[in-house]
């Protein structure tokens, strides 16, 4: 594991080391691992080193330091950068160089972070596996679509990487690679300058090695940007303040029985049974099996309908350039009517109001981050995103906490899902849960 | 004086009152004063009340509150807003309604502020007086060009208003109206969506009733926005943290002798002589008279050259619509060559490096905010901006502290000027100076 982001920012502030030294270690580590892992599309070696020098001179001059001062960050290659091409994982855009950066790049730079390079994404953030391998065991998939960002953090290349999720593209790879992740409430992190596949479902996410770093990065990326239709002109939760506080009362969790959980892998099921045992009456069960199919179908309708709006014109101009999985989805989408789409939005609205009520009684939903460990590369799949679909549909905040492991000793994540725009309360609950579980048991099949 | 911004945010947080109650007081006060003062171009009564209700519901639901939660803010009418027209004080743009807000509007809304309305600006932020009057005495000018913003705060309409300064348009009206103001380092507050008269010289500023409120608002408005060429991708100073700390050693100030200070009004001179006496060896004198003319001329060259670039095309399309002072400036500008402009930029660069050295030895320059008290309305002038010209040219951070008064018992401000991008150190020094002076003397001709 690389130094954590908060350790880097603190160490630079205290003069224990410089941003340039940290960055050199980051590039050394990438050199060491990336021929095996293939997490990176391209690196901005010179630009990053130059920026590190400026950040060090700011430190020497006594000027203000940022919360991510000197912290190396990797960026999923669907996020516009000016120094490096942004290719969406597609040959069509191999040399695409936008004139202005995505808003989140500006926010990271304002916080003092250093953009190291672009991480591998699956083609157009869709389901076909990329070249990236899982650092825990390179015979396995890192998941998708934010494959490179999850792998880069898991490989100890750097402390923070940025991904995005339209279905399960942050929480799933985090689960497979054994790193922490947040997919904040929809709208908290602005998407201006990020590939649009579905403006309703697309949401940014962050990979890191601890909750503290997720809080630091998420706070730096929270913003109101009127160019993002989901961004709202109101204050955002501040995660780092919430994280530093204990919950006012012991949190109450809920386990939703959902159709797809019958497919939970044996060891994963055992892990969650253990956790529920330990939690005792701190967790309750609610049967939500009836709603599952409707919600998952609504997600699919919204996604494919909007995918056709966004990728259809590109496909028309560049025939036979996209992979078959995308082409099949675009083809399916042609038979989705506007009424189907509207109906799916209504189902989503109902679900949103269900969850508003649910979180009056519970602090968080406890649920697996994935059905199983990572699939073998041979299976030619980025794994099943189903454990994320409903939360993504509703834009609810989600954390992956890498607490469990499966039959092949690969990581499996515990997912916590919270009330819309109460990401602050959710990180407090996540911290409580992690401490509670690791204090209570030594014999849980815990990763760390 | 209206409630201070920090008192409003705290009171709403603690449940002492609601955003809606505060806003109602703000509109009542505007109703009461504005027929005399004429600080407002237009008000967003309904939109603001609706927003206050939402902010109150956020408070009730226990969601995150912003640092300016429920704080009413006034906006100079050269800043783009979506709910209200943005007319630049010109008939040409009487009904101009931009499609997207200025970046600073987004930043204020993210912080929880409520945009109350647009404040009067002089036409294109130039020198011809507007209709606004000085709330201290309505026979006098409030200064310009941010006339309405200074007057609205001085009239107790609200705690914070936003202005801009290309020469002396923030610090001078603050001095005349007896309110606090900051004109931060160039680039700290992004200008995207604000009328451009000179991209080198235009800088945003803030009016308030205390240093705490300036710190809150300036921190909320600090940002990196690549659409503003002066905005930089590095951390900004955090004023509220600096303000909460005492200087590590007693600050050392410097008084620069400058040509124009021979014209200081008698009572103003006496006031500053008193302050220098009290400071004793905490302030040193440097003769900078030789440089004055060159720097003031460089400012004029850059300003008028860029004013022609920006307003020239508008004037060509709308002949005889601008006031004579602007037309004369545009006419003068036609004889400024590109070489003149480049030479002026070189003089500016030399001055910048002079100030970088100067601030190795001193914490701040102490200097008047204006030559005199506000002029009478009859004089048909917004007053002399000369006391601001050099600092604006160099983009240095400036504060107005309303400590003195002149012969007619009108306010005169003490100006503190600091090192580029060390606005945090400067507010700490400003706070120290204010405490030092008010503790040491009761018999200074202090305003408050």
Interface residues (C-beta under 8 A of the other chain):
Chain A: X54 X55 X58 X62 X63 X64 X65 X66 X69 X82 X100 X101 X106 X107 X109 X110 X111 X112 X223 X224 X225 X226 X227 X233 X234 X235 X236 X237 X238 X421 X422 X424
Chain B: X54 X55 X58 X62 X63 X64 X65 X66 X69 X82 X100 X101 X106 X107 X109 X110 X111 X112 X223 X224 X225 X226 X227 X233 X234 X235 X236 X237 X238 X421 X422 X424
